[in-house]
Amino acid sequence: MATPELLHLRALAAVAEWSSYRRAAQAMNVSPSALSQAVRTLEQSLGVPLLQRTTRSVAPTEAGRALLAELQPLLAGLDSALANVGQFQALVRGTLRLNLPRSAASLWLEPLLGDFLRAHPGIQLEVSSQDAMADIVPGGFDAGVRFPEALPQGMVAVPVGPMQRFCVVARPDLALAPPLVPEDLLVRPCVRQRFPSGALYHWQFRKGEVAKALDVAGPLTVDDQRLALGAALGGVGWAYIYEAMAAPALAAGQLVQALADWCPPEPGFHLYYPGRRQVSPALRAFMDWVQARQSA
């Protein structure tokens, strides 16, 4: 039996990881037909079928699973060794694709963009900001950003931002009789928010061991924090938004805050990526740069 070529082994591992010839070909920057031929050549060389193909999916056979169990750690070790050598290059190059909600884009990523890209001119950064939950693997993203409670299973996650705090704000003329407990909001006009799924967001409050979630009412429903802030500035009603986003208006006296003792800081944004995939040099450079800024 001839020794299989490394390219053919990588082709098998890629198709098994992506469960698709098309997506695996995109990841390897080759044509689907070339990838299919590489897998067929490997199967002919070994004399056993390694992948089961249907009209809808691709999955390893028993022999394929046995081979991949031994092969994937070896490929990961090889990639790690090559990446370590690549660290000696003067310039990290490549495309980095991130998926994150609009709030994380404006509050956390936006202030970092200029400095990061100036520090890494060889990296092409693509950012997709959307509040709908996206599966970053089939979407072709290197990493995503979410709050801890929204992180998908099976992902490696690292904190990348400070604690975040929500606040309840309104224009001063609406706050002459401010709410003293969360339930007071049920009889006041509020700016409601709707998730991309269609579900209405229940405002979250916590004091000590007591937690409450309120389905407030009001004349306006939005799907974006900036719209909620603008509505509060326009006198539509009380809004529940990130404190960092409301800070300039609070400092200028355009808005006032209520129920601060019911809105404690919560864990901030986390960057996550598939643990089974080797971290690209561009993503590694980004994570190292962000963590260095956090510790500075």
ABEGO torsion letter per residue (X at the ends): XBBBBAAAAAAAAAAAAAGBAAAAAAAAGBBAAAAAAAAAAAAAAAGBBABBBBAABBBBBAAAAAAAAAAAAAAAAAAAAAAAAAAABABBBEBBBBBBBAAAAAAAAAAAAAAAAAABAABBBBBBBBABBBBAAAAGBABBBBBAAABBBGBBBBBABBBBBBBBBBBAAAAABBBABAAAAAABBBBBBBBAAGBBBBBBBBBEABBBBBBBBEABBBABAAAAAAAAAAGAEBBBBBAAAAAAAAAAGABBBBGAAABBBBBBBBBBBBAABBBBAAAAAAAAAAAAAAAX
